[in-house]
C-alpha cells in the first residue's frame, strides 16, 4: 500500500489560536479568505467588476462549471451569481496519491453602484469564464457622500 503524498488534516494549531476547524478561525479566515476550508471545501469563484463605456462589466472564473448550472439574478442593484460544479466519477479501485478536484455549489452577491436595466443584460460563457455586461438605468447614478466635520 502506497502512502499519500498529501494529507489534509486542517491548518496547523498555531494558525487556529481561537478554536478548531469546525467553527473556522476568525483570524486566519479574514487574512486568507482564499484558503479552502479543509473540513467542508467551498467554491468561491473570482470576480472582476468594472465600469467601461457607460456599462458595468463582471467577469467570473468558473472552470469546470456547465453553462446550464449557472444562474444570474438581478434584484434592484443586487447581482447574484450562483451555480454548482458536479463531481466527476471517482475511480473506486485506484489508490489516490493526491486528489484536489473540488466540486459543490456556490453563490456570490455583489451590490452594483446603481440599478441596471434588466432587459439590457448580456451574459456569455466560454472556456470557463462568465462575462456579464449590464447597462445602468437612465438617470441612475452612483452617489458620492460628502463627509462633514
C-alpha positions as CSV (number, residue, x, y, z in Angstrom):
1,X,0.0,0.0,0.0
2,X,1.4,3.4,-1.0
3,X,1.4,6.3,1.4
4,X,-0.3,9.5,0.3
5,X,1.9,12.5,-0.5
6,X,-0.5,15.0,1.0
7,X,-2.8,14.7,4.0
8,X,-5.4,17.3,4.7
9,X,-5.9,17.5,8.4
10,X,-6.7,21.2,8.7
11,X,-4.5,24.1,9.5
12,X,-1.6,23.8,11.9
13,X,-2.6,24.6,15.5
14,X,-0.6,27.8,15.5
15,X,-2.9,29.1,12.8
16,X,-6.1,28.4,14.7
17,X,-5.5,30.1,18.1
18,X,-9.2,30.8,18.7
19,X,-10.8,27.4,18.0
20,X,-10.9,24.3,15.9
21,X,-11.7,23.9,12.3
22,X,-15.3,23.1,13.0
23,X,-16.2,26.7,13.5
24,X,-13.5,28.1,11.4
25,X,-11.0,30.7,12.6
26,X,-11.9,34.3,12.5
27,X,-8.2,35.5,12.5
28,X,-6.9,33.4,9.5
29,X,-10.2,33.3,7.6
30,X,-10.1,37.1,7.4
31,X,-6.4,37.3,6.5
32,X,-6.5,34.4,4.0
33,X,-10.1,34.0,2.7
34,X,-9.0,32.2,-0.4
35,X,-7.8,29.2,1.6
36,X,-10.3,26.4,1.2
37,X,-12.0,25.1,4.4
38,X,-10.4,21.7,4.8
39,X,-13.4,20.2,6.6
40,X,-16.0,21.2,4.0
41,X,-14.4,22.7,1.0
42,X,-16.4,25.6,-0.6
43,X,-16.2,27.0,-4.1
44,X,-15.6,30.8,-4.3
45,X,-15.2,31.9,-7.9
46,X,-13.1,35.0,-8.6
47,X,-14.9,38.1,-9.7
48,X,-13.6,41.2,-11.6
49,X,-16.1,44.1,-11.7
50,X,-15.5,47.4,-13.5
51,X,-17.3,50.2,-15.4
52,X,-16.3,50.9,-19.0
53,X,-18.1,52.9,-21.8
54,X,-21.1,53.6,-19.5
55,X,-21.7,49.8,-18.8
56,X,-20.9,47.6,-15.8
57,X,-18.8,44.6,-16.6
58,X,-18.5,41.4,-14.5
59,X,-16.1,38.6,-15.3
60,X,-16.2,35.4,-13.2
61,X,-13.8,32.5,-13.4
62,X,-15.9,29.3,-13.2
63,X,-13.7,26.5,-14.6
64,X,-15.4,23.1,-14.9
65,X,-18.9,24.5,-14.4
66,X,-21.5,23.7,-17.1
67,X,-23.4,26.7,-18.5
68,X,-26.7,25.1,-17.6
69,X,-25.6,25.1,-13.9
70,X,-25.1,28.8,-13.7
71,X,-27.8,31.3,-12.5
72,X,-27.7,35.1,-12.7
73,X,-30.2,37.1,-10.7
74,X,-30.7,40.8,-10.5
75,X,-32.8,42.4,-7.8
76,X,-32.6,46.2,-7.8
77,X,-28.9,46.8,-7.6
78,X,-28.0,43.4,-6.2
79,X,-26.4,40.9,-8.6
80,X,-26.2,37.3,-7.5
81,X,-24.3,34.6,-9.5
82,X,-24.8,31.1,-8.3
83,X,-24.3,27.6,-9.6
84,X,-22.7,24.2,-9.0
85,X,-19.9,22.1,-10.2
86,X,-20.6,18.4,-10.4
87,X,-18.2,15.8,-9.2
88,X,-16.6,13.6,-11.9
89,X,-16.8,9.9,-11.4
90,X,-14.2,8.8,-8.9
91,X,-12.1,5.7,-9.6
92,X,-13.0,3.3,-6.8
93,X,-10.3,0.8,-7.5
94,X,-7.4,3.3,-7.7
95,X,-5.1,4.3,-4.9
96,X,-5.0,8.1,-5.0
97,X,-1.8,9.9,-4.0
98,X,-3.4,13.3,-4.4
99,X,-6.9,14.4,-5.2
100,X,-7.6,18.1,-5.3
101,X,-10.6,18.3,-7.6
102,X,-13.2,20.4,-5.9
103,X,-17.0,20.4,-6.5
104,X,-20.1,21.8,-4.9
105,X,-22.3,24.8,-5.1
106,X,-21.5,28.5,-4.8
107,X,-23.4,31.8,-4.6
108,X,-21.9,35.2,-4.6
109,X,-23.7,38.6,-4.5
110,X,-22.4,42.0,-5.5
111,X,-24.1,45.3,-4.8
112,X,-24.0,47.3,-8.0
113,X,-23.3,51.1,-7.9
114,X,-26.7,51.8,-9.4
115,X,-29.7,49.9,-10.7
116,X,-29.4,48.3,-14.1
117,X,-31.9,47.8,-16.9
118,X,-32.7,44.0,-16.5
119,X,-33.8,43.8,-20.2
120,X,-30.4,45.1,-21.4
121,X,-28.1,42.5,-19.8
122,X,-25.8,40.4,-22.0
123,X,-24.2,37.3,-20.5
124,X,-21.7,34.9,-22.3
125,X,-19.9,31.9,-21.0
126,X,-16.9,30.5,-22.8
127,X,-13.9,28.4,-21.7
128,X,-14.8,28.6,-18.0
129,X,-15.2,32.4,-18.0
130,X,-18.6,34.1,-17.4
131,X,-18.9,37.7,-18.8
132,X,-21.9,39.8,-17.9
133,X,-22.4,43.3,-19.4
134,X,-25.1,45.5,-17.8
135,X,-26.4,48.9,-18.8
136,X,-27.4,51.2,-15.9
137,X,-30.9,52.6,-15.9
138,X,-31.4,56.1,-17.3
139,X,-30.8,58.6,-14.6
140,X,-29.5,56.0,-12.1
141,X,-26.1,57.2,-10.9
142,X,-23.9,56.3,-8.0
143,X,-23.9,58.9,-5.3
144,X,-20.8,60.2,-3.6
145,X,-21.5,61.1,0.0
146,X,-19.7,64.1,1.5
147,X,-18.3,63.5,4.9
148,X,-18.9,66.5,7.2
149,X,-16.8,67.7,10.0
